[in-house]
Amino acid sequence: EGLSKELGTPVVVETRPGAGGTVGGAYVANSDPDGYTLLFAVSSVQTVAPHQRELPYGFDDLKPVARVAVGPNVIAARVGAPFTTMEEMIAYAKANPDKVSYGSAGTGGATHIAAEAIARAADLDLFHIPFGGVTPAIAATVAGDVDLVLGFASAILPQAEAGKLVALAQLSETRALLAPDLPTLKEAGVDLALPPNVGLWAPAGTPDEIVNKISAAVKAAAAGDTFVKFGKSTLTEIDYADAMTFMEVLQAENSYFEWLLPTIDFSK
């Protein structure tokens, strides 16, 4: 609604689900670069998926318009686990290789990759248990069947506040305003930050003047009362970045996953 108001024209949301967002990504990447077809997604559509399988688009086929939010993602433990902090989990996992399990939303998905990234950054061996989504992975951790789980703050923090999970760390670069008391991985000695960057893209070839016009409208809309209230209600950290800044973030993210993904055994 805010973007429609700022641009002076209706902005219609057309959901194109499937394949981790790549159905929508492919549609936009192959659309006319006129500024009238945009992608709203998580950055993994551009920086992760093209490294995992053959797609009808690559990193250079989508042009960043603006980042809107950064998540964040949170890692939590079951109640009764032999650790209650990230530092304790790392020490326990190093002393007990492959004994600490984590539940993901599915093999090859964002939570699986994030957990493996943490394991490599902290020099750990963790045991992966894939589920058919974040909700069943969280449910299994709440039930005590799995040691760790990762997910958006909106999925994890309410469970932690209810005493059903123990939040260990957030994967943001710095502490998010919505979780000021939860340490980052870097504060726990793990040199890693993997915030889910949420934003908008246009097809490659879209003129800069069009991208900049939309980006400015996104900035104003994201600062509006309606969107700010939505962010708070959904535990989403609003963090606008213009097209150039967003591109720099995505290039670094793309390089990281280009290195990381070949090191992960997706057969497990």
Secondary structure, DSSP 8 states (H G I E B T S, - for coil): -HHHHHHTS---------GGGHHHHHHHHTS-SSSS--EEEETHHHHTHHHHS--S--GGGEEEEEEEE---EEEEEETT-S-SSHHHHHHHHHHSTTTSEEEESSTTSHHHHHHHHHHHHHT---EEEE-SSHHHHHHHHHTTS-SEEEEEHHHHHHHHHTTSEEEEEE-SSS--TTSTTS-BTGGGT--------EEEEEETT--HHHHHHHHHHHHHHHTSHHHHHHHHHTT--EEEE-HHHHHHHHHHHHHHHHHHGGGS-TT-
